[in-house]
Amino acid sequence: MTANEIRQSFLDFFREKRHAIVPSSTLLPSSPNLLFTNAGMNQFVPFFLGQKKAPYDPPRAADTQKCIRAGGKHNDLDDVGFDTYHHTFFEMLGNWSFGDYFKREAIAWAWELLVGRWQFPPERLYASVYQPGPGDPASFDQEAHDCWAEHFRTAGLDPEVHVVSGNRKDNFWMMGDTGPCGPCSEVHMNLTPEGNTAGALVNAGDPRCIEIWNLVFIQFNANPDGSFSALPARHVDTGMGFERVAGIMAGTRGFQDFSKPTSNYDSGVFRPLFDAIARLSGKAYQGTLPGSRANLSGLEKSDVAFRVVADHVRTLSFAIADGIIPGNTDRNYVLRRILRRAVLFGRYLSSEGFLAQLVPTVVQEFSGVFPELGKSAARIAEVVHGEESLFNRTLDRGLRIFEEAAAAQPGTAFPAEVAFKLSDTYGFPVDLTEVLTRERGLTLDLAAVEVLLDHQRERSRGAQQKEVITLNAAGEVGVTERPGGLETEFVGFDHDETRGVVLDVIRNNGAVLAAVDRSPFYAEMGGQVSDTGEVLLDAGTSLPVEKAIRQGRTFYLQLAETVELRKNANVRLLVDRDRRRQIEANHTGTHLLHWALHEVVGPEVSQKGSYVGPDRLRFDFNSQPLTPVQITELERLINAQVIADEPVAWIEVPYPEVKSRPNIMQFFGEKYGDTVRVVQIGGHAGRLDGYSMELCGGTHVRRTGQLGFFKIVSEGAIQSGVRRVEAVTRLAAYEHVQHLLADRDARVQALQQEALEAKKQLEKERAQALQREANRWLAALDVAQPFFIESLPDASPDYLQTLAQGLKGRQYSGVAVFFSAAAQGIAVQVYVGSQASARYHAGKLVQEICGWLDGKGGGRPDLARGAGKDPGRLQEVMARLRERFASA
């Protein structure tokens, strides 16, 4: 079977078992705790937790899921290329039961597919079942053991040999630290030539016996406190390594030959990519495996590079198609790291970068199953090419410095200081330096490098420190730590004004900072600017507040004037309400924009920065450029919600509850406290059922209708893969539209004037051109003739008139009749000169002629024009006129 046939056979088998065949979910996970979608079950978590009901009848599904394991808990990046079965990107074939069938059916169907349909030799298969250790959850999985034993026994094999026990590490599956989990049974394949290891290599990390299918029996939910509770229903979650199965079938020639080591890279999954790499690099893949990662031979380095590049370009293509762009943070940085690793290993094959040239092969081979590749092919190639070109310059410089440092070292230790300098100064990643040192048999003290990097981070943080409160000699506000543990109660979410007590006053050269015990003033944070307003003293004095500054739990108000403000004074604090309302509207606008981007562009959109002020809102996000149609649709969706006047509410909830809800927007890698504030738009307050839900500490309107109107002002790039939208709401949006309309009217008037002038000029030039053409025709005319009757096919009526006027200018005294026949009719022009005017009248003559042609005409005695409808009679009419004029 080919690789594509294996994939299709799997899906067809489970379709026969009444499973709904569902598309793969995106590689961008909804859970903030995951870098990438790393397992097939990610998209089904709400079904497992009982938050949603599976929409399938019966509640079963099967798919092939795109997965990346290159960071966090599941990270196979460093192994790629050096063995035969690890990948950063892979397909996971899976079947699922949502409270329907359980262990017996899942195990029976696994056996039927592997042994019955695909003809896997049962004597080479081993099944592992969960055996807990001290303190582990659940008990020995007797049910799974007995099911497997029955099938092996039926095949004439000893279950005591082929069913083995595994510990929590190997046979208890968890998606993460929390969430759905349960015991699992793994199916392992013995690939040794003899096939008689009696299970000794299972879970031993030996490539001659590898796991091909994991059947997970989801029974529990892992809680944040480390405990496990039973789920409302029991589920099945299986995952088969597509590349591994394809490699085994191809490498053993359909289980006929186990004399050579099998490799995932021997299958049709990778062969087209290897052919493309060979064509571009001029080298051939030989399939050698290095005995170690140091002192590789030239052939070993080449073959490792083939595997690394083929694996990584698949990862890059699929990730970029799902909207994950190489960058400097989180998953975007992991993708950039993968790309740079591919560029480095690609240098072992060719001095010219060729990653982007491999993208069409990936698209051609996989877009039939994953159509998003075909839709994004040009963008994938563009991003890869840009990143590759940029890093190649860094790589040239880094390799030169590395080689100089390596050659200067008398021992085997590569200097940590040089590795740090390569990273900090030249942007050459430490992990690539480690690859280079390992290849040359050198050692690198990664802990020492990390210490140097930490010191640099501390210096950077010190240089960027802003949250301190000081007043220098010039009266400028700065930042410093203030002792005393002053604490301010912030009441600005619900109040625009309050009474308070001054806790502390800092003065210097006329500037004043006042710490207060209660504050309605929001201090700049999370992109939202500070409130302004005033402080009212009991004596009636009003002190303008320029901004609020938060230091720890203390709010300081920066006052604009020097006043006699004393500690412990009672004051009234008033926020500038109009300004606050505009800020609140703009902040809620960013939430609506974030939601709408998910609806229009896709769920892969994530926030990269924001600004919320009284004048506008700004929202930065990862995406390709938005089209005019998308921008229009964003505005339509948002304004529809504004018109609907949806409720906006916020609630403080325990973070573990939020963590288990993938529909609440939060940021990967962000550190949250035990309690977080969720801002919800739509739904019912307090139920966390809105269509937009985000963790947010800013101020907001109470209903979407308070935005009045939402208008996007601009959209553009701020860096590679990151776009910026600026927008306005309320009166600012109205004024912006009015400005656009006024500008449009001015431009329309200007264009109309330009068009009028252009029309005049065109008419002038046309008339001149007609006159020149007429003059050329008339120059060859014998004006001594008493009459002219001419047919000029396709000539315009204006041209005929110009000819007649030319005859008049030449004082021609006879009669001239011009015809121009076209598909739609015949144009007729008559001229009567001075000598013929006693006998002929041009107006009457053209009426007579047009009547013969089933048309109409008229004009002055000397010049007249008309049109006929019957071109078929033209020759007859011309002959009649010649006869008439000749006899006159």
FIRO-609532 format. One record per residue (C-alpha): x, y, z. Coordinates in pm, whole numbers, padded with zeros to 5 digits, always signed. Layout:
N
XYZ;...
END
This chain:
888
+00000+00000+00000;+00117+00352-00073;+00116+00617+00198;-00196+00781+00055;-00370+00444+00037;-00288+00375+00403;-00441+00704+00512;-00753+00648+00304;-00784+00285+00417;-00782+00397+00781;-01059+00650+00724;-01264+00406+00515;-01235+00138+00785;-01378+00363+01055;-01641+00502+00821;-01759+00142+00796;-01772+00140+01177;-02016+00434+01163;-01762+00704+01250;-01806+01057+01116;-01495+01154+00917;-01406+01504+01036;-01142+01747+00904;-00822+01813+01091;-00829+02110+01325;-00582+02394+01286;-00229+02370+01426;-00307+02679+01633;-00462+02540+01952;-00749+02703+02135;-00588+02616+02469;-00344+02884+02593;-00133+02613+02755;-00029+02457+02424;+00223+02589+02176;+00075+02388+01891;-00194+02130+01838;+00003+01823+01943;-00259+01548+01945;-00578+01457+01766;-00787+01497+02078;-00726+01871+02119;-01030+01977+01917;-01256+01737+02109;-01174+01852+02464;-01517+02021+02516;-01685+01686+02435;-01465+01498+02680;-01531+01752+02957;-01906+01746+02896;-01911+02117+02805;-02058+02039+02464;-02241+01745+02312;-02069+01570+02022;-02268+01653+01706;-02230+01304+01553;-02485+01021+01543;-02365+00790+01683;-02112+01000+01881;-01804+00865+01703;-01547+01032+01478;-01225+00961+01289;-00972+01186+01122;-00614+01253+01032;-00491+01535+01254;-00204+01772+01182;+00033+01780+01481;+00351+01963+01577;+00570+01857+01865;+00853+02103+01885;+00830+02279+02217;+00694+02253+02569;+00616+01914+02718;+00613+01732+02382;+00932+01828+02200;+01092+01605+01938;+01292+01878+01760;+01644+01777+01865;+01589+01414+01762;+01476+01492+01408;+01723+01378+01147;+01932+01165+01382;+01686+00875+01398;+01423+00726+01169;+01096+00800+01345;+01087+01140+01522;+00930+01440+01348;+00834+01794+01434;+00527+01766+01211;+00330+01447+01172;-00016+01319+01095;-00202+01135+01368;-00470+00897+01245;-00732+00865+01514;-01073+00732+01604;-01287+00870+01887;-01579+00771+02100;-01762+01036+02300;-01940+00842+02570;-02027+00564+02323;-01806+00252+02291;-01510+00188+02518;-01213-00047+02562;-01346-00373+02417;-01460-00222+02087;-01154+00004+02050;-00914-00289+02100;-01115-00523+01875;-01117-00271+01590;-00747-00198+01631;-00673-00569+01597;-00911-00605+01302;-00749-00318+01111;-00387-00407+01183;-00401-00785+01157;-00715-00852+00957;-00707-00577+00694;-00347-00458+00679;-00195-00802+00746;+00045-00697+01022;+00213-01019+01148;+00054-01071+01493;+00365-01242+01630;+00552-00910+01591;+00291-00708+01780;+00292-00627+02151;+00031-00443+02357;+00113-00254+02675;-00140-00186+02950;-00136+00044+03254;+00024-00083+03576;+00024+00194+03843;+00302+00250+04088;+00278+00388+04442;+00069+00705+04448;-00039+00673+04085;-00406+00721+03988;-00647+00434+03911;-00566+00065+03925;-00424-00202+03696;-00611-00197+03362;-00744-00551+03384;-01014-00495+03122;-00767-00384+02855;-00533-00670+02949;-00808-00929+02908;-00922-00787+02574;-00572-00799+02429;-00508-01144+02575;-00817-01277+02398;-00696-01159+02056;-00339-01284+02098;-00467-01616+02227;-00696-01651+01923;-00389-01596+01700;-00212-01880+01879;+00019-01651+02076;+00095-01638+02447;-00064-01332+02614;+00194-01352+02891;+00454-01262+02628;+00261-01022+02405;+00069-00821+02668;+00312-00623+02883;+00263-00377+03167;+00370-00014+03153;+00404+00253+03420;+00241+00594+03448;+00500+00750+03217;+00430+00508+02932;+00069+00404+02983;-00120+00690+03145;-00201+00963+02894;-00243+01330+02987;-00297+01620+02747;-00125+01857+02989;-00095+01922+03360;-00472+01944+03376;-00760+01819+03164;-00897+01488+03032;-00674+01184+03088;-00677+00812+03147;-00492+00480+03108;-00382+00378+02763;-00273+00075+02566;+00006+00112+02317;+00061-00120+02021;+00430-00183+01949;+00587-00342+01642;+00898-00563+01663;+01120-00479+01367;+01423-00695+01449;+01525-00939+01173;+01434-01243+01385;+01128-01091+01554;+01172-01304+01865;+01260-01054+02141;+00960-01165+02352;+00866-00805+02436;+01202-00716+02589;+01236-00405+02368;+00892-00257+02442;+00930+00097+02584;+01307+00047+02589;+01379+00335+02349;+01505+00093+02083;+01418+00188+01722;+01382-00183+01642;+01059-00190+01846;+00844+00122+01811;+00497+00229+01914;+00257+00260+01621;-00083+00314+01787;-00194+00445+02124;-00544+00370+02250;-00632+00613+02527;-00927+00540+02753;-01034+00879+02890;-01196+00832+03228;-01062+01114+03448;-01006+01486+03464;-00671+01598+03610;-00745+01884+03850;-00515+02179+03926;-00453+02048+04281;-00308+01722+04145;-00615+01511+04213;-00813+01311+03958;-01192+01304+03930;-01414+01083+03717;-01554+01239+03400;-01931+01238+03339;-01880+00982+03061;-01603+00753+02941;-01439+00817+02604;-01192+00665+02359;-00909+00864+02202;-00667+00680+01972;-00369+00805+01782;-00175+00618+01515;+00153+00749+01378;+00080+00773+01005;+00444+00823+00906;+00554+00527+01120;+00301+00286+00971;+00380+00403+00617;+00753+00362+00686;+00710+00010+00823;+00502-00106+00529;+00741+00046+00276;+01061-00058+00456;+00958-00422+00498;+00805-00449+00150;+00468-00532+00297;+00609-00730+00595;+00815-00958+00366;+01165-00840+00453;+01288-00738+00800;+01658-00769+00718;+01717-00393+00707;+01630-00120+00957;+01299+00045+00871;+01259+00420+00849;+00967+00658+00827;+01168+00838+00562;+01161+00537+00327;+00790+00581+00255;+00606+00781-00008;+00544+01048+00256;+00901+01175+00217;+01021+01032-00115;+00889+01322-00330;+01059+01570-00096;+01387+01378-00109;+01368+01378-00490;+01318+01757-00488;+01606+01811-00242;+01832+01592-00454;+01740+01786-00766;+01810+02122-00600;+02127+02021-00415;+02285+01777-00658;+02328+01519-00381;+02161+01183-00328;+02001+01039-00014;+02169+00715+00099;+01972+00648+00420;+02270+00619+00657;+02221+00676+01031;+02496+00823+01251;+02622+00614+01540;+02646+00929+01751;+02589+01301+01710;+02958+01387+01714;+03219+01364+01438;+02975+01269+01163;+03112+01160+00826;+03030+01362+00519;+02772+01107+00406;+02610+01093+00750;+02585+01473+00766;+02427+01476+00421;+02165+01214+00509;+02084+01382+00840;+02037+01706+00649;+01799+01540+00401;+01582+01422+00689;+01594+01751+00880;+01510+01964+00576;+01228+01734+00459;+01073+01722+00804;+01110+02093+00878;+00976+02222+00545;+00659+02022+00608;+00627+02180+00952;+00683+02528+00815;+00437+02486+00528;+00155+02348+00741;+00209+02599+01023;+00220+02904+00795;-00091+02780+00613;-00264+02788+00953;-00150+03144+01018;+00150+03075+01245;+00430+03301+01122;+00797+03284+01231;+00856+03548+01496;+01027+03635+01824;+00785+03505+02088;+00604+03188+02188;+00505+02950+01908;+00619+03199+01646;+00972+03178+01785;+00962+02798+01785;+00868+02810+01416;+01153+03052+01346;+01387+02817+01533;+01272+02526+01314;+01328+02732+01000;+01676+02835+01108;+01764+02476+01193;+01650+02376+00843;+01862+02654+00689;+02170+02539+00883;+02133+02176+00780;+02049+02283+00428;+02398+02433+00409;+02537+02078+00431;+02366+02008+00099;+02402+02334-00090;+02554+02677-00044;+02237+02826-00194;+01918+02847+00008;+01644+02630-00139;+01381+02587+00134;+01122+02803-00041;+01167+02598-00357;+01049+02288-00170;+00714+02442-00078;+00546+02353-00414;+00633+01986-00354;+00470+01993-00010;+00164+02162-00158;+00141+01916-00445;+00173+01608-00222;-00059+01708+00063;-00311+01968-00057;-00549+01695-00170;-00599+01602+00198;-00528+01946+00346;-00667+02205+00099;-00547+02498+00311;-00197+02434+00170;-00310+02505-00185;-00495+02818-00080;-00185+02956+00097;+00089+02825-00137;+00216+03166-00251;+00215+03308+00100;+00400+03006+00243;+00674+03036-00018;+00698+03413+00038;+00735+03382+00416;+00988+03097+00394;+01193+03280+00133;+01199+03601+00335;+01301+03431+00658;+01555+03210+00481;+01720+03505+00304;+01736+03704+00626;+01888+03423+00831;+02139+03327+00563;+02317+03655+00624;+02319+03588+00999;+02436+03234+00933;+02732+03345+00720;+02854+03579+00991;+02785+03334+01276;+02960+03042+01107;+03268+03254+01047;+03287+03361+01412;+03217+03007+01530;+03490+02855+01313;+03743+03115+01429;+03660+03046+01794;+03660+02667+01749;+03999+02674+01576;+04149+02888+01853;+04050+02649+02133;+04323+02417+02252;+04080+02180+02430;+03738+02035+02359;+03529+02297+02542;+03374+02569+02328;+03366+02904+02517;+03028+02987+02666;+03115+03356+02621;+03141+03310+02242;+02808+03122+02229;+02652+03408+02426;+02804+03670+02197;+02682+03483+01889;+02329+03489+02030;+02319+03832+02190;+02516+04033+01934;+02467+03848+01608;+02132+03673+01656;+02284+03328+01607;+02071+03088+01818;+02237+02897+02100;+02073+02570+01994;+02244+02595+01655;+02576+02667+01823;+02518+02350+02025;+02457+02153+01704;+02784+02279+01557;+02986+02203+01870;+02841+01855+01900;+02921+01777+01536;+03284+01869+01594;+03315+01667+01914;+03328+01983+02128;+03135+02048+02448;+02929+02356+02532;+02830+02446+02886;+02468+02542+02823;+02411+02632+03187;+02693+02887+03169;+02547+03033+02849;+02208+03061+03017;+02363+03247+03312;+02514+03501+03072;+02181+03536+02892;+02001+03583+03225;+02242+03858+03323;+02175+04031+02992;+01800+04001+03043;+01835+04157+03388;+02034+04445+03241;+01766+04493+02975;+01491+04488+03233;+01681+04740+03443;+01721+04967+03143;+01351+04943+03064;+01223+04977+03424;+00939+05226+03429;+00720+05154+03728;+00887+05380+03982;+00783+05711+04130;+01045+05988+04150;+01073+06358+04087;+01409+06481+03964;+01557+06829+04006;+01369+06948+03699;+01039+06829+03841;+01008+06543+03590;+00827+06229+03698;+01031+05908+03706;+01016+05570+03881;+01151+05437+04208;+01039+05210+04490;+00846+05379+04772;+00857+05220+05118;+00563+05204+05352;+00330+04950+05190;+00066+05204+05086;-00240+05039+04929;-00506+05194+04706;-00853+05050+04648;-00934+05087+04277;-01305+05159+04225;-01288+05278+03866;-01463+04977+03713;-01791+05091+03863;-01742+05457+03959;-01626+05777+03791;-01584+05959+04121;-01524+05885+04488;-01414+06044+04811;-01070+05953+04936;-00782+06032+05168;-00434+06143+05062;-00185+05880+05186;+00135+06049+05077;+00256+06354+04883;+00578+06381+04681;+00693+06730+04576;+00989+06855+04384;+01033+07177+04187;+00661+07237+04147;+00552+06887+04047;+00320+06694+04279;+00235+06325+04311;-00040+06228+04553;-00100+05873+04673;-00466+05808+04762;-00648+05535+04952;-00924+05503+04689;-00904+05586+04319;-01149+05589+04027;-00856+05683+03799;-00734+05398+03578;-00353+05386+03559;-00201+05308+03219;-00175+04930+03178;-00229+04666+02913;-00245+04920+02631;-00515+05139+02789;-00402+05493+02869;-00446+05657+03206;-00754+05852+03302;-00742+06229+03362;-00973+06445+03572;-00954+06652+03886;-00906+06643+04262;-01143+06866+04460;-01034+06990+04803;-01286+07064+05075;-01199+07431+05038;-01334+07418+04683;-00998+07420+04504;-00984+07207+04187;-00654+07037+04099;-00624+06896+03742;-00502+06532+03729;-00271+06473+03434;-00247+06096+03477;-00252+05811+03728;+00056+05597+03794;+00040+05260+03961;+00330+05134+04171;+00257+04793+04318;-00072+04836+04503;-00046+05215+04525;-00206+05464+04284;-00034+05801+04249;-00205+06098+04084;+00019+06335+03892;-00115+06687+03949;-00066+06970+03707;-00026+07253+03957;+00167+07329+04275;-00079+07333+04564;-00087+07303+04938;-00197+06941+04944;-00133+06769+05273;-00112+06410+05383;-00438+06278+05534;-00641+06544+05351;-00994+06447+05253;-01050+06492+04879;-01305+06426+04610;-01171+06251+04300;-01348+06298+03964;-01259+06127+03638;-01306+06316+03310;-01628+06131+03219;-01644+06218+02849;-01284+06107+02798;-01342+05788+03002;-01656+05699+02800;-01457+05730+02477;-01174+05514+02615;-01423+05251+02734;-01589+05243+02394;-01253+05202+02220;-01144+04927+02460;-01463+04730+02405;-01404+04794+02035;-01073+04604+02054;-01254+04304+02201;-01514+04313+01925;-01241+04350+01665;-01054+04049+01809;-01373+03844+01794;-01454+03959+01440;-01101+03877+01319;-01154+03520+01437;-01480+03511+01242;-01345+03666+00920;-00977+03567+00906;-00969+03257+01126;-00905+03130+01478;-00529+03149+01423;-00538+03527+01472;-00383+03625+01803;-00320+03965+01960;+00035+04102+01943;-00023+04441+02102;-00279+04716+02147;-00339+05080+02231;-00661+05220+02374;-00693+05596+02408;-00970+05853+02382;-00885+05934+02021;-00857+05586+01868;-00789+05218+01924;-00504+05015+01780;-00490+04636+01752;-00185+04437+01637;-00222+04075+01531;-00056+03799+01328;-00201+03770+00978;-00146+03821+00611;-00274+04152+00468;-00649+04197+00498;-00840+04238+00175;-01090+04523+00124;-01368+04262+00138;-01241+04137+00476;-01218+04491+00616;-01575+04560+00506;-01694+04235+00663;-01516+04318+00991;-01695+04652+01007;-02028+04489+00919;-01998+04223+01192;-01888+04469+01461;-02154+04729+01381;-02418+04455+01376;-02323+04379+01738;-02326+04751+01820;-02679+04781+01682;-02781+04468+01874;-02681+04654+02194;-02537+04338+02354;-02455+04342+02727;-02092+04379+02833;-02012+04232+03174;-01711+04126+03376;-01662+03873+03650;-01370+03760+03863;-01326+03382+03857;-01059+03134+03971;-00797+03097+03700;-00813+02713+03697;-01176+02743+03585;-01073+02977+03301;-00778+02756+03212;-01009+02467+03129;-01223+02679+02893;-01061+02713+02549;-01327+02965+02438;-01193+03232+02676;-00917+03431+02505;-00594+03444+02698;-00232+03466+02599;+00012+03179+02574;+00294+03209+02826;+00123+03488+03024;+00142+03448+03402;-00197+03485+03571;-00287+03500+03939;-00523+03275+04126;-00817+03498+04031;-00865+03665+03695;-01114+03911+03547;-01309+03794+03241;-01477+04056+03020;-01774+03901+02841;-01977+04038+02551;-02315+03878+02487;-02464+03585+02674;-02567+03604+03039;-02361+03792+03296;-02164+03559+03518;-02226+03244+03312;-01920+03275+03084;-02135+03208+02778;-02063+03519+02568;-01947+03513+02208;-01647+03725+02309;-01467+03647+02636;-01120+03774+02724;-00903+03809+03031;-00877+04186+03068;-00809+04441+03342;-00932+04748+03154;-01250+04955+03169;-01542+04894+02933;-01886+05015+02833;-02192+04837+02975;-02354+04765+02639;-02216+04748+02286;-02465+05011+02173;-02257+05268+02362;-01994+05239+02088;-02241+05416+01859;-02048+05333+01544;-01723+05148+01466;-01502+05247+01172;-01163+05110+01065;-00927+05394+00979;-00625+05201+00854;-00473+04853+00812;-00108+04779+00743;+00207+04588+00832;+00430+04679+01126;+00670+04385+01087;+00690+04053+00908;+00366+03863+00963;+00216+04123+01199;-00060+04361+01091;-00203+04668+01262;-00561+04793+01249;-00650+05140+01377;-01014+05226+01434;-01244+05483+01594;-01582+05470+01767;-01865+05700+01876;-01839+06066+01768;-01484+06017+01642;-01613+05752+01401;-01889+05986+01280;-01640+06270+01231;-01404+06037+01046;-01680+05930+00808;-01782+06294+00758;-01421+06378+00677;-01408+06089+00431;-01731+06204+00266;-01611+06564+00243;-01281+06449+00101;-01462+06221-00142;-01690+06509-00257;-01389+06732-00310;-01213+06461-00507;-01529+06392-00710;-01560+06761-00798;-01195+06775-00891;-01232+06464-01102;-01543+06602-01268;-01357+06921-01357;-01064+06717-01485;-01303+06504-01687;-01470+06814-01834;-01136+06962-01930;-01024+06631-02072;-01347+06603-02269;-01298+06950-02415;-00943+06871-02506;-01043+06537-02654;-01317+06694-02861;-01073+06955-02982;-00813+06698-03076;-01080+06479-03238;-01207+06767-03446;-00852+06850-03553;-00788+06488-03644;-01109+06472-03849;-01015+06794-04023;-00667+06665-04108;-00811+06341-04246;-01075+06534-04443;-00814+06768-04584;-00610+06472-04709;-00919+06329-04881;-01028+06661-05028;-00681+06743-05156;-00712+06468-05413;-01063+06573-05517;-01138+06740-05855;-01358+07032-05751;-01445+07106-06114;-01693+06816-06116;-02059+06919-06088;-02147+06649-05832;-01993+06386-05603;-02160+06068-05472;-01926+05877-05243;-01959+05580-05008;-01706+05580-04722;-01761+05257-04518;-01743+05290-04137;-01678+05665-04152;-01844+05852-03867;-02125+06103-03932;-01896+06374-03790;-01632+06286-04050;-01888+06313-04330;-01992+06651-04197;-01629+06763-04185;-01590+06663-04552;-01897+06867-04645;-01772+07168-04450;-01437+07128-04624;-01609+07149-04962;-01779+07464-04845;-01445+07608-04736;-01304+07533-05079;-01609+07713-05228;-01719+07404-05420;-02028+07509-05617;-02179+07170-05707;-02365+06894-05515;-02200+06630-05294;-02366+06332-05122;-02168+06115-04881;-02276+05779-04740;-02127+05565-04463;-02271+05218-04426;-02245+05023-04099;-02427+04729-03946;-02663+04956-03757;-02760+05170-04061;-02641+05434-04309;-02525+05787-04234;-02609+06043-04507;-02450+06389-04557;-02553+06634-04832;-02381+06955-04943;-02523+07197-05203;-02292+07468-05344;-02381+07813-05471;-02432+07725-05842;-02654+07424-05758;-02859+07604-05491;-03114+07730-05743;-03201+07372-05833;-03141+07180-05508;-03213+07232-05134;-02983+07021-04913;-03246+06972-04639;-03514+06857-04883;-03269+06643-05078;-03152+06454-04767;-03513+06396-04666;-03580+06239-05006;-03265+06023-04997;-03326+05903-04639;-03685+05822-04736;-03553+05585-05003;-03345+05418-04728;-03634+05394-04481;-03494+05674-04263;-03519+06043-04185;-03310+06357-04227;-03308+06733-04261;-03105+07052-04241;-03016+07387-04398;-03025+07466-04771;-02648+07413-04800;-02576+07143-04535;-02799+06861-04418;-02763+06517-04265;-02972+06212-04190;-02975+05836-04147;-03126+05535-04320;-03215+05193-04187;-03179+04978-04502;-02812+04930-04602;-02920+04680-04865;-03056+04957-05087;-02744+05175-05082;-02613+05087-05430;-02958+05132-05579;-02992+05480-05421;-02644+05586-05533;-02722+05479-05893;-03051+05668-05888;-02872+05986-05769;-02602+05965-06037;-02864+05925-06303;-03060+06219-06167;-02763+06456-06136;-02623+06355-06477;-02948+06437-06653;-02995+06769-06478;
END
